[in-house]
Amino acid sequence: MMQEIRFHGRGGQGAVIASKIMAQALFFEDRYAQAFPTFGAERRGAPVAAFVRADDHFINVRSRVTTPDFVVVMAARMIESVPVTDGLKEGGLILINSDLKAAKFNFGNTASTTAGLPFRVVTINLNRIALKFGLGTEIMPLINAPVLGALAKVSGLVKPESLIRALPDFIPARLKDNEKALLAAYEKAGE
């Protein structure tokens, strides 16, 4: 069964690299996978979307992911300007990099809770985890490794060991710190 992920981030956060690592890790688990980005204005901080597809069979689809099973929001403020939940499948999951509780986000529901939404909302402060391991700066934490750990935990889509195996191909610098951040986010997600 095909599963699709859409990453929303800002240029420089690591959404594109995260999508490539995820696809490689899925490949290591004997699944077909593809990863590709789409850019607006190519500059640091500009909105970026990256997509991943995974299936047990060859993937013929070659278009943007419009009906994802999983949405990853790497910068919570994007929710104010980008329709991050567009097409999210019923029963899907949205993972948000934030220190706020899931109920604090409004996705068109009038209640001050995420109850009744057709998807699950999970938040985790990935910036804090990245900075704990010295990944990036206070202004621009590099959260591509921790976001993958959190996504692995809340989705069950891939094993963290497969993600760690894929890391060196895309993030050879500070590899041990990235591995530790990925595992820390895996442990913290869904608490």
Secondary structure, DSSP 4 states (H G I P E B T S, - for coil): --EEEEEEEETTSSHHHHHHHHHHHHHHTT-EEEEEEEESS-STTSEEEEEEEEESS-----S--SS-SEEEESSGGGGGTS-TTTTPPTTEEEEEE-SS-GGG--SS-SSSSSTT-SEEEEEE-HHHHHHHTT-B-SSSB--HHHHHHHHHHHH-SS-HHHHHHHHHHH--TTHHHHHHHHHHHHHHTT-
